Structures are given as C-alpha cells and as structure tokens.
Amino acid sequence: MSDIFQEVDEDVRRDKAADLWKRYQTPVFVIAFLIVLATGAWSYYQNKHRQAAESANARFEAAVALAGAGKSAEAAAAFDAIAKDAPPGYAALARVRAAEARPDRAQALTELNAIAEDAGVDKITQQVALLRAALLILERGDREKLERALGPMMTSDGVFRFSAQEWNGLDALANDDYDEAERVFDQVLANNDAPQSMRQRAAAYRGLLHARRGPKKTSAAPAGAAADGGNIQVTPVIEPENPNDKSAGPAPFETK
C-alpha cells in the first residue's frame, strides 16, 4: 500500500517539475543567452582595449625616438596624432610631450598649463605638466614665476614635492641666493621620505654651495667684497619620487 502512495507522490512531483519548466524555460534560456552574450562582449572589449593600448604604445615609442633624434617638429606632430585617438592615459602623456616639443616656448608653457588645469586629465599627469612648465620657467630665469609655479606642488601630499623643492633650491643657487638654497637643500636632506638619490644630489649641491660661497659668516661682509669664482650652472632632474629608488646618482652639475 505504501508503494502506491510513494508512486503517486513521485508522479505529483514530476508533474510539478514539468509545469515549472514549462512556465520558466523561456526566461532561463534568455538569461543563459544574455550571460553568454555578455561574456563574449566583455572578452571582445578587453581584446580591443589591449590592441589599442599596444598600438598607442608603439606609436608613442616612435614619437619619443623622433624627439630623441632632435626631430622636434615631426615628434610634435606624432604626439598630437596620438593625443587625438589614443586611450586616455597615452593621450594625456602625448599632450605633455607634444607641448615640450614646441619650438615656441611660450606656446609650450601655455599648453602645459592648460593640461594642468584640465579636469579630464588624471592627477599625476596634471602634476607632470606643472613640473614641466616649471622647467620652462626655470630655463627663462624668471624666479618669481618659478616660485609661483612650484608653490602648489610643495605641499605635504604633493606627488613631486621633493622635485619642486630641489628645483627651488637650484634656482636660488643659480641666482646666488645662498641662504635660501642652503635652507632648501638642508630641508631635503633632513626628510627621510625624500628619495635617496635626491638626498645625495642635495648633499652634492650643498657642497658646491659651500665651495662657491665659502664659510658662512655671522656678520655682513665689507662693502664691495665678492666671492671668487664664476657662475654656477646646474641641471635639474625629473624622477619618480620613490623613497626606495636608490639607482640614480647625483644630478650632473658644473662650475665655471
């Protein structure tokens, strides 16, 4: 008797399962199809994105080679082309490099400042543009403008704060403002978060400063007194501000 009831229960369960399948089979097939379609679309997108990045990288390296060969006009045109249709990261970097390649330095400075203020550009690239703009100002020898350009970067959380401090010190050194230069270099040397290579350069610059100025006097020097020696020429360096990077040595410098 129990076998009959068991068979009836199995038939009922089978009928319910069949009814459920008839009712929901279409949504199940649709969902399965959408999953397969979404997986294929995502795979296609990733593949296209990878191909675009590889193409942009090859074009960027070719443009860098042109710049390295001294072909500024061709390099600028190549970077401009990359900036128009490359992925956002490459496009932003290409805009920076295109500006640097401009023979008209005023135009280059304008473009770099525009990149730094472009909300569509990532924060790091904005800071790179500011630093490159500061380098152009440094080349011009306009100390007041350089201080204004470097000021926003010398914050406690600035990505290139140590580079900005170093350049500020180099500019002071080049303009014979020895007290300010020494203050900046001492600040870099005292900061354990500064990259080791940058601290090495700061020590070298401070040694050069002491050799140029001589021992620091507590009282003012007699009127008309001048230190021996000629002008100091220094070359600033741009590098990732990674405290663990100890590969770079002191930046090149020379005295005349």
Stockholm file with secondary structure:
# STOCKHOLM 1.0

chainA/1-256         MSDIFQEVDEDVRRDKAADLWKRYQTPVFVIAFLIVLATGAWSYYQNKHRQAAESANARFEAAVALAGAGKSAEAAAAFDAIAKDAPPGYAALARVRAAEARPDRAQALTELNAIAEDAGVDKITQQVALLRAALLILERGDREKLERALGPMMTSDGVFRFSAQEWNGLDALANDDYDEAERVFDQVLANNDAPQSMRQRAAAYRGLLHARRGPKKTSAAPAGAAADGGNIQVTPVIEPENPNDKSAGPAPFETK
#=GR chainA/1-256 SS CHHHHHHHHHHHHHHHHHHHHHHHHHHHHHHHHHHHHHHHHHHHHHHHHHHHHHHHHHHHHHHHHHHHTTCHHHHHHHHHHHHHHSCHHHHHHHHHHHHHTCSCHHHHHHHHHHHHTCTTSCHHHHHHHHHHHHHHHHHHTCHHHHHHHHGGGCSTTCTTHHHHHHHHHHHHHHTTCHHHHHHHHHHHHHCTTSCHHHHHHHHHHHHHHHHHHCSCCSSCCCTTCCCSSCCEEECCCCCCCCTTCCCCCCCCEEEC
#=GC SS_cons         CHHHHHHHHHHHHHHHHHHHHHHHHHHHHHHHHHHHHHHHHHHHHHHHHHHHHHHHHHHHHHHHHHHHTTCHHHHHHHHHHHHHHSCHHHHHHHHHHHHHTCSCHHHHHHHHHHHHTCTTSCHHHHHHHHHHHHHHHHHHTCHHHHHHHHGGGCSTTCTTHHHHHHHHHHHHHHTTCHHHHHHHHHHHHHCTTSCHHHHHHHHHHHHHHHHHHCSCCSSCCCTTCCCSSCCEEECCCCCCCCTTCCCCCCCCEEEC
//
